[in-house]
Amino acid sequence: MLSPVRLSISALNLCVGVLFIFRSKVRRHGGLRLALICLPALAVAGWALKSAPEPGDWPVHAQVVFVVGAAIAITSFLFLSRNFAILPAVRDIVVRGPYAVVRHPAYAGELLMIGACCLCAPGFDTALPLAAALPMVMIRVTAEERVLASELEYKRYSKKVRWRVLPFIW
C-alpha cells in the first residue's frame, strides 16, 4: 500500500542515490576510525522502521512527523548537492539554506523520522531506537566535525552557526 511514509522513504533514497553518484571529490577523508564510529548511526533508522508497524497502519500524526522529517533531510541533502557525504569527509562547506540555521540539519530530519516511528506505536520496543539514536547522532556529528574543523572555512562557519542539530539545544 502506498503511504506518505513509503513515498518519503522512496524520495529520500532517490535523493541519496543521485547525490551519491554525482558528488564531488573528497578533499580529506575522515579515516577508518571515524567511519567505524559513525556506522551505528547509519543503522539506527532502519532499526526504528523495522520496530514500527507497517507504514500504512500509522496514525496520521506519526505520518506527518515522518514526512516533515524526510522533507528536512531531503532539503538539507539538496542544499549539500555535490558535497553530500555518507561518512566523515571534507568537500566544500555549505552555509546556506537549512545550514544557515544549524550545522547538521539532515540529522534533525532523521531524528524526527525516528521519533515518528516511536509515535506510531508508543511503547518500550519502539522507543529504543530513538533512545539509541540520540547519542549515536551526537557521536557522529562530533566525528564529522573533527574532520571538518581542519578547514578554516568550517571554523568560521561553526562560530557563526552555533547550533549543531537543534536550535537553542545542541
Buried (B, 14 or more C-beta within 10 A) or exposed (E): EEBBBEEBBEBBEEBBEEBEEEBEEBEEBBBEEBBEBBEBBBEBBEBBBEBBEEBEEBEEEBBBBBBBBBBBBBBBBBBBBEBBBEBBBBBEBBBEEBBBEBBBBBBBBBBBBBBBBBBBBEEEEBBBBBEBBBEBBBBBBBBBBBBBEEBEEBEEBBEEBEBBBEEEEB
